[in-house]
Amino acid sequence: MLLKTNISFVRHGLAALALALLAPMGAHGQTISDVLTITRQAPATGARMMGMAGAGTAGLEDYAAFTYNPAALGYYRHSEVAGSFYGFSATNEAVFRLPGGNTSPLDENIRNYGLGNLAYIYKVPTQRGSFVVGGGINEVNNYARELSFEGVNGQNTLAEAYIPAPEQLTWDVNLGPDGELDGENDLNPDDEYTVNGLTNPFALLLFDTYALDIAYDNFEQDPATGRVTLNGDLLRSPLASVQQSGTLTEEGSRYEANLGSAIEVASDVMMGASVNVIFGSYSFTNIYEEENAGDSDEANFEYLELTDRIEDDFSGANGRLGVSARIVEGLRGGLMLETPTYYSIKETYSTELYAESEGLSDTYGDDNDENFASGEFEYQITTPWQLGAGLAFSAGRASISGDLTFVDWSQLELSSDTDRNTFDNLNQNISQNLDIALNARFGGEYRFKQLSARAGFAYQPDPFQSDLTSSDGESFDKKRLFYSAGVGYRLSNRLELDAAWMQERFEDQYSPYTVAGGGRGPVADEQIARNRFVIGLRYAF
């Protein structure tokens, strides 16, 4: 008991000294994947076009034309008001793989509901040709997904991710009465120590609560002074095994407010343009827990909880230009050019760590002055130009359409008035690691007397050049596949009811921490399915 008291005394001395030397600083975790999450767009919006996976660049009459080709507005033969409501469900079927080969299957589901679209289309009376103006608000992406995991790890812990590099911390002690250091038995409250460069309060908190401990067998003695310095792997985790669990939740939506018009410049040739204001929010919450699951007498550590939160509020703007024309009877073609989207992001982030051992508990991050990994900042995103092309063929009551959209993601750029070095490095990583993507959409529709049946498929390749490796050694990328189906029912000559379903499928991977020295930590291999259901009404006048 006396030894534990002495060691605890030294722990508090180290933490107090190091924290006193810290200057307030922020540490955000913006990554290329975060930026892509915000800026990538689902292939379709609106109840009719979602049923066809958004394949409308050739020029399909629908209020969603603001997003795929505003020239298609020119094909309206009447004015229209429209709206839709959506239900959203994201399922994550994952496997949590732990060091040593242990696996744990996972299954999580998250749901939300909301307004999908509102649109007003006005066909201006003309003596010849077509002139149409309109506006709308459309939800174009939903970020919701959730992952939960749990398992026992007998090889490493989160604490090991906070072990400082050798040059960041040294511990100097006086020699014992025999002139030699004999493990921890020669440490006492009178020992002297120095702290060099350790600026992470989370490492200090884990040390203070016994999740990290001194590696007494790793020290060096200065022959000139006789001083002994513990360094190298100064800290280690004494835990035999830990119960690890966590929950990650992503939420938020991206909307567009659109104003657009189209004009018939020649017979069956439409040109259109839209101005689009983007707004929305994205949130990420990660709650990670560890509990001592072993019987080691060395470990007084009992429990820790790490909570990370990111809140992004964003706004932006872009423009779209389009042309659509009849090529031959029954065949229509279209082109769409989208300018870069200029985003302004305001990000608030925080990290809080709670840890406890026998008779001791502490938290870092719950006070305003504990801002080592908390704060807010603003930055900007400029997306690449996008060029789309499409064809649509119709015969009788049937029609099919296909689109291709070219995006060079290596031209994605980030900027900020502060922390410029970080964003310069991110831009360099973007140019080196992102590639050209050719997105594809295909859809079809068959009209009966009052009923229309629709189906579609869309493909978005992974913008990253390199693949990921799953924990079982298989390589994969994060391409996204979309499957859709829908129906329309004409309730009267003026009113039509539309319903659609679209499923998005992709793979992903998450690791709660990285082990120092390249060791393997736990990994969750994810298979995500997002289902979106939309029901809407269109009223012509």
Residue pairs with C-beta under 8 A, 6 or more apart in sequence:
3 184
3 185
4 300
6 187
6 188
6 189
7 184
7 187
8 360
9 189
10 187
10 189
10 191
10 193
11 207
11 208
12 208
13 193
14 171
14 193
14 195
14 204
14 207
14 208
15 204
15 205
15 207
15 208
17 195
18 195
18 198
18 199
18 201
18 204
19 201
19 204
21 195
21 199
22 199
22 201
22 372
24 369
24 371
24 372
25 199
25 371
25 372
26 349
26 371
26 373
26 374
26 375
26 377
27 351
27 372
27 373
28 347
28 349
28 375
28 377
29 308
29 310
29 349
30 347
30 379
30 414
30 422
30 426
31 426
32 426
32 429
32 430
32 433
32 434
32 464
34 310
35 381
35 412
35 414
36 409
36 463
37 143
37 250
37 282
38 254
38 282
38 312
38 314
38 343
38 345
38 381
39 341
39 343
39 381
39 383
39 412
40 141
40 460
41 67
41 140
41 141
41 254
42 54
42 140
42 141
42 142
42 482
42 502
42 504
42 532
43 53
43 54
43 439
43 441
43 458
43 460
43 482
44 50
44 52
44 53
44 54
44 64
44 441
44 456
44 458
44 482
44 484
44 502
45 54
45 64
45 67
45 116
45 117
45 138
45 139
45 140
46 62
46 63
46 64
46 82
46 84
46 116
46 117
46 119
46 138
46 534
46 536
47 84
47 116
47 117
47 486
47 488
47 498
47 499
47 500
47 534
47 535
47 536
48 62
48 64
48 454
48 486
48 488
48 498
48 500
48 536
48 538
49 55
49 56
49 60
49 62
49 64
49 68
49 443
50 484
50 486
50 500
50 501
50 502
50 532
50 534
51 443
51 445
51 454
51 455
51 456
51 484
51 485
51 486
51 487
51 488
51 498
51 499
51 500
51 501
51 502
52 60
52 401
52 443
52 444
52 445
52 454
52 455
52 456
52 484
52 486
53 441
53 442
53 443
53 456
53 457
53 458
53 482
53 483
53 484
53 502
54 64
54 67
54 68
54 403
54 441
54 443
54 456
54 458
55 390
55 392
55 401
55 402
55 403
55 441
55 442
55 443
55 456
55 458
56 62
56 64
56 65
56 68
56 69
56 72
56 390
56 392
56 401
56 403
56 443
57 68
57 69
57 322
57 334
57 335
57 336
57 388
57 389
57 390
57 401
57 403
57 405
57 441
58 69
58 324
58 332
58 333
58 334
58 390
58 391
58 392
58 401
58 403
59 65
59 69
59 71
59 72
59 74
59 75
59 270
59 324
59 325
59 332
59 333
59 334
59 390
59 392
60 72
60 75
60 392
60 401
61 72
61 73
61 75
61 76
61 77
62 72
63 80
63 82
63 117
63 119
63 121
63 134
63 136
63 538
64 117
64 138
65 71
65 72
65 73
65 260
65 262
65 272
66 73
66 119
66 134
66 136
66 138
66 256
66 258
66 260
66 274
66 276
66 320
67 138
67 140
67 256
67 258
67 276
67 320
68 336
68 388
68 403
69 272
69 320
69 322
69 324
69 334
69 335
69 336
69 388
69 390
70 260
70 261
70 262
70 272
70 273
70 274
70 320
70 321
70 322
70 336
71 262
71 270
71 271
71 272
71 322
71 323
71 324
71 334
71 336
72 262
72 270
72 272
72 322
72 324
72 334
73 121
73 132
73 133
73 134
73 260
73 261
73 262
73 270
73 272
74 130
74 131
74 132
74 262
74 263
74 264
74 270
74 271
74 272
74 324
75 130
75 270
75 324
76 121
76 123
76 130
76 132
77 123
78 123
78 540
78 541
79 121
79 122
79 123
79 540
79 541
80 119
80 120
80 121
80 538
80 539
80 540
80 541
81 119
81 120
81 121
81 538
81 539
81 541
82 117
82 118
82 119
82 121
82 136
82 536
82 537
82 538
82 539
83 115
83 116
83 117
83 118
83 119
83 536
83 537
84 115
84 116
84 117
84 498
84 534
84 535
84 536
84 537
85 113
85 114
85 115
85 116
85 534
85 535
85 536
86 113
86 114
86 115
86 116
86 139
86 532
86 533
86 534
86 535
87 111
87 112
87 113
87 532
87 533
87 534
88 111
88 112
88 113
88 114
88 142
88 144
88 530
88 531
88 532
88 533
89 109
89 110
89 111
89 530
89 531
89 533
90 109
90 110
90 111
90 144
90 145
90 146
90 528
90 529
90 530
90 531
91 107
91 108
91 109
91 528
91 529
91 530
91 531
92 106
92 107
92 108
92 109
92 145
92 146
92 147
92 526
92 527
92 528
93 105
93 106
93 107
93 526
93 527
93 529
94 105
94 106
94 107
94 108
94 147
94 149
94 524
94 525
94 526
94 527
95 103
95 104
95 105
95 106
95 471
95 524
95 525
96 103
96 104
96 105
96 106
96 149
96 150
96 151
96 522
96 523
96 524
97 103
97 471
97 472
97 522
97 523
97 524
97 525
98 104
98 151
98 152
98 153
98 155
98 244
98 522
99 153
99 154
99 155
99 156
99 519
99 520
99 521
99 522
100 154
100 155
102 151
102 152
103 151
104 149
104 150
104 151
106 147
106 148
106 149
106 524
108 146
108 147
108 148
109 146
110 144
110 145
110 146
110 249
110 251
111 144
112 142
112 144
112 251
114 139
114 253
115 137
115 139
116 138
116 139
116 534
116 536
117 136
117 137
117 138
117 139
117 536
118 136
118 137
119 134
119 135
119 136
119 137
119 138
120 134
120 135
120 136
121 132
121 133
121 134
122 132
122 133
122 134
123 130
123 131
123 132
124 131
124 132
124 133
129 263
129 264
129 265
130 262
130 263
130 264
130 270
131 261
131 262
131 263
131 264
132 261
132 262
132 263
133 260
133 261
134 258
134 259
134 260
134 261
135 257
135 258
135 259
135 260
136 257
136 258
137 255
137 256
137 257
137 258
138 255
138 256
138 258
139 253
139 254
139 255
140 254
140 255
140 256
141 253
141 254
141 280
142 252
142 253
142 254
142 530
142 532
143 250
143 251
143 252
143 253
143 254
143 282
144 250
144 251
144 252
144 530
145 249
145 250
145 528
145 530
146 247
146 248
146 249
146 250
147 246
147 247
147 248
147 510
147 524
147 526
148 245
148 246
148 247
148 248
149 244
149 245
149 246
149 512
149 522
149 524
150 243
150 244
150 245
150 246
151 243
151 244
151 245
151 522
152 241
152 242
152 243
152 244
152 293
153 241
153 242
153 244
153 522
154 240
154 241
154 294
155 519
156 237
156 515
156 519
156 521
157 211
157 237
157 239
157 242
157 244
157 290
158 211
158 244
158 288
158 290
158 304
158 306
158 512
158 513
159 206
159 211
159 212
159 237
159 239
159 290
159 304
160 236
160 237
160 513
160 515
160 516
160 519
161 513
161 514
161 515
161 516
161 521
162 200
162 202
162 203
162 206
162 212
163 203
163 212
163 233
163 234
163 235
163 236
163 516
164 197
164 198
164 200
164 203
164 234
164 235
166 231
166 232
166 233
166 234
167 196
167 197
168 196
168 197
168 198
168 199
169 195
169 196
169 197
169 198
169 231
169 234
169 235
170 194
170 195
170 196
170 229
170 230
170 231
170 234
171 193
171 194
171 214
171 229
171 230
171 231
171 234
172 192
172 193
172 194
172 227
172 228
172 229
173 181
173 186
173 187
173 191
173 192
173 193
173 228
173 230
174 186
174 190
174 191
174 192
174 227
175 181
175 186
175 226
175 228
176 182
176 185
176 186
179 226
181 219
181 221
181 228
183 216
183 217
184 214
184 216
198 204
199 372
200 372
201 364
201 370
201 372
202 351
202 353
202 364
202 372
202 373
203 212
203 235
205 353
205 355
205 362
205 363
205 364
206 212
206 304
206 353
206 355
207 213
207 235
208 355
208 360
208 362
209 301
209 304
209 355
209 356
209 357
209 360
209 361
209 362
210 238
210 299
210 300
210 301
210 357
210 360
211 237
211 239
211 290
211 301
211 304
211 355
211 357
212 235
212 236
212 237
213 235
213 236
213 237
213 238
213 298
213 299
214 230
214 234
214 235
214 236
215 230
215 232
215 233
215 234
215 235
215 236
216 230
218 230
218 231
218 232
218 233
218 234
219 228
219 229
219 230
219 231
220 228
220 229
220 231
220 232
221 227
221 228
221 229
222 228
222 229
238 296
238 298
238 299
238 301
239 292
239 294
239 296
239 299
239 301
240 293
240 294
240 295
240 296
240 299
241 293
241 294
242 290
242 291
242 292
242 293
242 294
243 289
243 290
243 291
243 292
243 293
244 288
244 289
244 290
244 512
244 522
245 288
245 289
246 286
246 287
246 288
246 289
246 512
247 285
247 286
247 287
248 284
248 285
248 286
248 287
248 510
249 283
249 284
249 285
249 286
250 282
250 283
250 284
251 282
251 283
252 280
252 281
252 282
252 283
252 312
253 280
253 281
254 278
254 279
254 280
254 282
254 314
255 278
255 279
255 280
256 276
256 277
256 278
257 276
257 277
257 279
258 274
258 275
258 276
258 277
259 274
259 275
259 276
260 272
260 273
260 274
260 275
260 320
261 272
261 273
261 274
262 270
262 271
262 272
262 273
262 322
263 270
263 271
263 272
264 270
265 271
266 325
268 325
268 326
269 323
269 324
269 325
269 326
270 322
270 323
270 324
270 325
271 321
271 322
271 323
272 321
272 322
272 323
272 324
273 319
273 320
273 321
273 322
274 319
274 320
275 317
275 319
276 317
276 318
276 319
276 320
277 315
277 316
277 317
278 314
278 315
278 316
278 317
278 318
278 341
278 343
279 314
279 315
279 316
280 314
281 311
281 312
281 313
281 314
282 310
282 311
282 312
282 314
283 309
283 310
283 311
283 312
284 308
284 309
284 310
285 307
285 308
285 309
285 310
286 306
286 307
286 308
286 309
287 305
287 306
287 307
288 305
288 306
288 307
288 308
288 512
289 303
289 304
289 305
289 306
290 303
290 304
291 302
291 303
292 299
292 301
292 302
292 303
300 357
300 358
301 355
301 356
301 357
302 356
302 357
302 358
303 355
303 356
304 353
304 354
304 355
304 356
305 353
305 354
305 355
306 351
306 352
306 353
306 354
307 350
307 351
307 352
307 353
307 365
308 349
308 350
308 351
309 348
309 349
309 350
309 351
310 347
310 348
310 349
311 347
311 348
311 349
312 345
312 346
312 347
313 345
313 346
314 343
314 344
314 345
314 346
315 343
315 344
316 341
316 342
316 343
316 344
316 381
317 341
317 342
318 338
318 339
318 340
318 341
318 342
318 383
319 338
319 339
320 336
320 337
320 338
320 339
321 336
321 337
322 334
322 335
322 336
322 337
323 334
323 335
324 332
324 333
324 334
324 335
325 332
325 333
325 334
326 332
327 333
330 393
330 394
330 395
331 391
331 392
331 393
332 391
332 392
332 393
332 394
333 389
333 390
333 391
333 392
334 389
334 390
334 391
334 392
335 387
335 388
335 389
336 386
336 387
336 388
336 389
336 390
336 405
337 385
337 386
337 387
337 388
338 385
338 386
338 387
338 388
339 385
340 382
340 383
340 384
340 385
341 381
341 382
341 383
342 380
342 381
342 382
343 380
343 381
343 382
343 383
344 378
344 380
345 378
345 379
345 380
345 381
346 376
346 378
347 376
347 377
347 378
347 379
348 375
348 376
349 373
349 374
349 375
349 376
350 365
350 373
350 374
350 375
351 365
351 372
351 373
351 374
352 363
352 364
352 365
352 366
353 363
353 364
353 365
354 361
354 362
354 363
355 361
355 362
355 363
356 362
364 370
364 372
365 372
365 373
365 374
377 416
377 418
377 419
378 416
378 417
379 414
379 415
379 416
379 423
380 414
380 415
380 416
381 412
381 413
381 414
382 412
382 413
382 414
382 415
383 412
384 407
384 408
384 409
384 410
384 411
384 412
385 408
385 411
386 405
386 406
386 407
387 405
387 406
388 403
388 404
388 405
388 406
389 403
389 404
389 405
390 401
390 402
390 403
390 404
390 441
391 401
391 402
392 399
392 400
392 401
392 402
393 399
393 400
393 401
394 400
397 446
397 447
397 448
398 444
398 445
398 446
398 447
399 444
399 445
399 446
400 442
400 443
400 444
401 442
401 443
401 444
402 440
402 441
402 442
402 443
403 439
403 440
403 441
403 442
404 438
404 439
404 440
405 438
405 439
405 440
405 441
406 436
406 437
406 438
407 436
407 437
407 438
407 439
407 463
408 435
408 436
408 437
409 430
409 434
409 435
409 436
409 437
409 463
410 430
410 431
410 434
410 435
410 436
412 430
412 434
413 427
413 430
414 423
414 426
414 427
414 430
415 423
416 422
416 423
433 464
433 465
433 466
434 463
434 464
434 465
435 463
435 464
435 465
437 460
437 461
437 462
437 463
438 461
439 458
439 459
439 460
439 461
440 458
440 459
441 456
441 457
441 458
441 459
442 456
442 457
442 458
443 454
443 455
443 456
443 457
443 484
444 454
444 455
444 456
445 452
445 453
445 454
446 452
446 453
446 454
450 489
450 490
451 487
451 488
451 489
451 490
452 487
452 488
452 489
453 486
453 487
454 484
454 485
454 486
454 487
454 488
454 500
455 484
455 485
455 486
456 482
456 483
456 484
456 485
456 502
457 481
457 482
457 483
457 484
458 481
458 482
458 484
459 479
459 480
459 481
459 482
460 479
460 480
460 482
461 477
461 479
462 477
462 478
462 479
464 477
464 478
467 475
467 476
467 477
468 475
468 476
468 477
468 478
468 509
469 475
469 476
470 476
470 509
470 523
470 525
471 523
471 525
472 525
476 507
477 507
478 506
478 507
478 508
479 506
480 504
480 505
480 506
481 504
481 505
481 506
482 502
482 503
482 504
482 505
483 502
483 503
483 505
484 500
484 501
484 502
484 503
485 500
485 501
486 498
486 499
486 500
486 501
487 498
487 499
487 500
488 496
488 497
488 498
488 499
489 496
489 497
489 498
490 496
491 497
493 540
494 539
494 540
494 541
495 537
495 538
495 539
495 540
496 537
496 538
496 540
497 535
497 536
497 537
498 534
498 535
498 536
498 537
498 538
499 533
499 534
499 535
499 536
500 533
500 534
501 531
501 532
501 533
501 534
502 531
502 532
502 534
503 529
503 530
503 531
503 532
504 528
504 529
504 530
504 531
504 532
505 527
505 528
505 529
505 530
506 528
507 525
507 526
507 527
507 528
508 526
508 528
509 523
509 524
509 525
509 526
510 523
510 524
510 526
511 521
511 522
511 523
511 524
512 521
512 522
513 521
514 521
515 521
